[in-house]
Amino acid sequence: HPFGNSFPSGGEFLPTEVRDFAGRYSAAFFHATGFELQWICSDEKGLLPFAEGLRNPYCRKCFSQIHLRENCLHDLNRLLVLANGAPGRFAKMRCHAGLSLAVLETVRLPRGIVYLLAGRLSASQKGHPNGIQAKRLSEFNAALEMLVLSLPWIREQIQWAELFGLPKGNKVVERALQFVRSRFTEPISLGEVARYCGVSLSYLSHHFKDTTGIAFPALLTRLRLDRAERLLAETTMRITEICFAAGFQSVSRFSRCFKGRHGLSPRNWRDKYARKMV
């Protein structure tokens, strides 16, 4: 997977709502910790737009020179390979310039995988020879821990932002999404949503999938799995309690859907990943 557009400065294939959320969160993170935070989506768009969002003048300079840019992209792709498929864990390394970097797989969207890139700090207490201020490794690790703790919430916000950015003026689908957002943990049906929107079942079924790119039942399952994952990571609720709190009507279906996404049962996933988040 190549590194593609970084947003909010790039990633035009993603809805404005996603880029707006990313920009606000990155700015808040930088002001709170002093560390850069970039959102990167792997897609077929290419690598160069990645440089647009860099705050660090040295890194921007590297990207402006072809021979140094190739080294940067090689380092970033190595990190991406390490981070891919490892939810809740940062992949870390030092780049060719000696700066510490960390990448976290954040959310998988229909059009690409979104990653968080943090770091670009010198591990040397004397600072980097190119003028980059040194920060203690403990500060960096604390900032990364804060991100991991926030990951389930971040993932949920991105996915909703993506969904609400898709209708592009289709008021019926917008209204349907608003209804789903407020009721997806309940046993709702597409027919109920159609009645709420004042349209026929066939009309909503066609336009919903055509607009969002996902069928209504599949969307409900995705949203419920996202909520279950958040509850597994952030609470000590029992698996059965999480199943029904997330909107599933049976523990067996919940376990089957969860294992289909993660390759692990809810309990095993919590043991392997969620304990690292809290």
Secondary structure, 3 states (H helix, E strand, C coil): CCEEEEECCCCCCCCHHHHHHHHHHHHHHHHHHCCEEEEEEECCCCCHHHHHHCCCHHHHHHHHCHHHHHHHHHHHHHHHHHHCCCCCCCEEEECCCCEEEEEEEEEEECCEEEEEEEEEEECCCCCCCCCCCECCHHHHHHHHHHHHHHHHHHHHHHHHHHHHCCCCCCHHHHHHHHHHHHHCCCCCCHHHHHHHHCCCHHHHHHHHHHHHCCCHHHHHHHHHHHHHHHHHHHCCCCHHHHHHHCCCCCHHHHHHHHHHHHCCCHHHHHHHCHHHCC
